[in-house]
Amino acid sequence: MSETTETTGSGSDDWAAAMQEQAGDVEKAELPNLVAEAGGPTMEDTSLDVILDIPVSISMEVGQTSISIRNLLQLNQGSVVELDRLAGEPLDVKVNGTLIAHGEVVVVNEKFGIRLTDVISASERIKKLK
C-alpha cells in the first residue's frame, strides 16, 4: 500500500532509508478470491493493472468535533478546538472517506509522516458498510 514519491534533496534519502528499515516488518497481504466464489474468473485471470493508476484521496484524521456556526465564526489565530481524541491516541487513516488503518505521527528530516500501526481487514470494512 505504500508508494514513495521521488523528490530532490537529502529528504528523499531519509524517507527511503526509513522505508527500507520497515520493509523487513511488512507482511504481504493476501487478497480473498471473491470473484472465484461467485463462479467468475479467478484472481489469477484478472489483471489489476487497469486500476493501479486511479488516484484516490487519502487523509489522516487527528480527531473531530461539532461546534456551532457562532463558535466557528469566533475562531481566530491561537484559538484551541477540543477534539474527541486523547493525546497519544492513534490517527485514523482514510481512503476516499473509508477508514482503512490507524497510525501514529513520525518525523523524518523535519517532515511529517504516518506509520501504520493497525490495518483494518477487508472483512471488518465490509461489516461497517452494512
MOTAQUI-V802801 format. One record per pair of residues at least 12 apart in sequence whose C-alpha atoms are under 10 Angstrom apart, sorted by sequence separation. I is the first residue (numbers start at 1). GAP is how many residues later the second one is. D is the distance in Angstrom with one decimal. If there is no record, write none. Layout:
# MOTAQUI-V802801
i:I gap:GAP d:D
i:I gap:GAP d:D
This chain:
# MOTAQUI-V802801
i:4 gap:12 d:7.9
i:31 gap:12 d:8.7
i:90 gap:12 d:5.8
i:91 gap:12 d:5.2
i:92 gap:12 d:8.9
i:102 gap:12 d:9.1
i:103 gap:12 d:5.3
i:104 gap:12 d:6.6
i:89 gap:13 d:9.4
i:90 gap:13 d:5.3
i:91 gap:13 d:6.0
i:102 gap:13 d:8.5
i:103 gap:13 d:4.1
i:104 gap:13 d:6.9
i:67 gap:14 d:9.0
i:89 gap:14 d:9.0
i:90 gap:14 d:5.4
i:91 gap:14 d:7.9
i:101 gap:14 d:10.0
i:102 gap:14 d:5.9
i:103 gap:14 d:4.8
i:104 gap:14 d:9.8
i:4 gap:15 d:8.6
i:66 gap:15 d:9.7
i:67 gap:15 d:9.8
i:89 gap:15 d:8.1
i:90 gap:15 d:8.3
i:101 gap:15 d:6.6
i:102 gap:15 d:5.7
i:103 gap:15 d:6.7
i:3 gap:16 d:9.6
i:65 gap:16 d:8.1
i:66 gap:16 d:9.5
i:88 gap:16 d:8.3
i:100 gap:16 d:9.9
i:101 gap:16 d:7.5
i:102 gap:16 d:5.1
i:103 gap:16 d:8.6
i:2 gap:17 d:8.9
i:64 gap:17 d:9.3
i:65 gap:17 d:7.1
i:66 gap:17 d:8.7
i:88 gap:17 d:9.6
i:101 gap:17 d:5.5
i:102 gap:17 d:6.4
i:64 gap:18 d:8.3
i:65 gap:18 d:5.3
i:66 gap:18 d:9.4
i:100 gap:18 d:8.7
i:101 gap:18 d:4.1
i:102 gap:18 d:7.9
i:63 gap:19 d:9.0
i:64 gap:19 d:5.2
i:65 gap:19 d:6.1
i:100 gap:19 d:6.0
i:101 gap:19 d:5.2
i:63 gap:20 d:5.4
i:64 gap:20 d:5.7
i:65 gap:20 d:9.4
i:99 gap:20 d:9.1
i:100 gap:20 d:5.1
i:101 gap:20 d:8.7
i:62 gap:21 d:8.1
i:63 gap:21 d:5.7
i:64 gap:21 d:7.8
i:93 gap:21 d:8.8
i:99 gap:21 d:7.5
i:100 gap:21 d:7.8
i:62 gap:22 d:9.0
i:63 gap:22 d:5.6
i:100 gap:22 d:8.6
i:62 gap:23 d:7.5
i:63 gap:23 d:8.9
i:91 gap:23 d:8.6
i:93 gap:23 d:8.3
i:62 gap:24 d:9.7
i:90 gap:24 d:10.0
i:91 gap:24 d:9.8
i:92 gap:24 d:9.6
i:100 gap:24 d:9.6
i:62 gap:25 d:9.6
i:90 gap:25 d:9.9
i:91 gap:25 d:9.1
i:93 gap:25 d:9.8
i:100 gap:25 d:7.5
i:63 gap:26 d:9.5
i:90 gap:26 d:9.2
i:91 gap:26 d:9.5
i:92 gap:26 d:9.8
i:93 gap:26 d:9.0
i:99 gap:26 d:7.7
i:1 gap:27 d:10.0
i:62 gap:27 d:8.6
i:63 gap:27 d:9.5
i:90 gap:27 d:8.1
i:93 gap:27 d:9.8
i:98 gap:27 d:8.2
i:1 gap:28 d:9.6
i:62 gap:28 d:7.8
i:63 gap:28 d:7.4
i:90 gap:28 d:9.2
i:61 gap:29 d:9.2
i:62 gap:29 d:5.1
i:63 gap:29 d:8.0
i:99 gap:29 d:9.6
i:61 gap:30 d:5.6
i:62 gap:30 d:6.8
i:98 gap:30 d:9.7
i:60 gap:31 d:6.3
i:61 gap:31 d:5.0
i:62 gap:31 d:9.2
i:98 gap:31 d:9.6
i:59 gap:32 d:9.8
i:60 gap:32 d:5.6
i:61 gap:32 d:6.4
i:59 gap:33 d:8.1
i:60 gap:33 d:4.7
i:61 gap:33 d:7.6
i:59 gap:34 d:5.9
i:60 gap:34 d:6.3
i:58 gap:35 d:7.2
i:59 gap:35 d:5.2
i:60 gap:35 d:9.0
i:58 gap:36 d:5.6
i:59 gap:36 d:6.5
i:57 gap:37 d:8.1
i:58 gap:37 d:4.4
i:59 gap:37 d:8.0
i:57 gap:38 d:5.6
i:58 gap:38 d:6.3
i:59 gap:38 d:7.8
i:61 gap:38 d:9.7
i:56 gap:39 d:6.7
i:57 gap:39 d:5.1
i:58 gap:39 d:7.8
i:59 gap:39 d:9.6
i:60 gap:39 d:9.6
i:56 gap:40 d:6.3
i:57 gap:40 d:8.0
i:58 gap:40 d:9.2
i:59 gap:40 d:9.4
i:55 gap:41 d:9.9
i:56 gap:41 d:9.9
i:58 gap:41 d:9.8
i:60 gap:41 d:9.5
i:61 gap:41 d:9.4
i:62 gap:41 d:10.0
i:58 gap:42 d:9.8
i:60 gap:42 d:8.8
i:61 gap:42 d:9.8
i:62 gap:42 d:9.7
i:60 gap:43 d:8.5
i:62 gap:43 d:9.8
i:60 gap:44 d:9.7
i:60 gap:45 d:9.6
i:60 gap:53 d:9.9
i:60 gap:54 d:8.2
i:18 gap:90 d:8.0
i:32 gap:90 d:8.9
i:17 gap:91 d:9.9
i:31 gap:91 d:8.8
i:32 gap:91 d:9.7
i:15 gap:92 d:9.8
i:29 gap:92 d:9.9
i:15 gap:93 d:6.7
i:22 gap:93 d:9.6
i:14 gap:94 d:6.7
i:15 gap:94 d:8.2
i:14 gap:95 d:6.7
i:12 gap:96 d:9.7
i:13 gap:96 d:9.6
i:15 gap:96 d:9.4
i:11 gap:97 d:7.9
i:12 gap:97 d:9.2
i:11 gap:98 d:6.1
i:15 gap:98 d:9.3
i:10 gap:99 d:8.6
i:11 gap:99 d:8.7
i:11 gap:100 d:8.3
i:2 gap:114 d:10.0
